Amino acid sequence: MTYNADDVHATLNIYKAMWPDFRSHFPSPVTFAGMLEMGTAYLPVNSNWSRYVELSEQHYRDAQVTHYMVVYSLYVASRFYLLRRSRKNWMQ
């Protein structure tokens, strides 16, 4: 138990010493959130590897679908805007 408490105390001291320098280099809270999120990434080396690959592939496919939907929505919006603008110019 003492070892764990000493480890937590040492980690806190390191964090307190590095925090001001981190904030001066990365003032955005988004960067901090990203660092926390990415810090939880891991690569399993046991039987969970297949599941990890499947989940990664699924996330990739989901991101592709989202990307396509965003790009397509922007395309449709831009076409609508150009159509409205050309009709407005035609009526003047």
C-alpha positions, 0 to 999 in steps of 0.5 A: 500500500505504501508503494502505491501511495508513494507512486501516486505522490511522485506522479502528482509532483511530476504533474505539478512541475510539468503542468505550467510548461505544458499549458504554455506550449499547449494553451488549448484545453482541446489539446489536453483532452486529446492527450488524455484520450490518446493516452488510453490507447494500447495495442493488445498482444494477447488473444484480444488482438483479433477483437482489437483489429475488428473494432479498429476496422469498424471505427474506420468504416464508421469514420468513412461513412461520416466523412462521406456524409459531411462531404456530400452534404457540403456538396449539396449545400454548395450546389443549392447555394449556386443554384439560388444565386444564379436564379437570383441573378437571372431575375434581376 
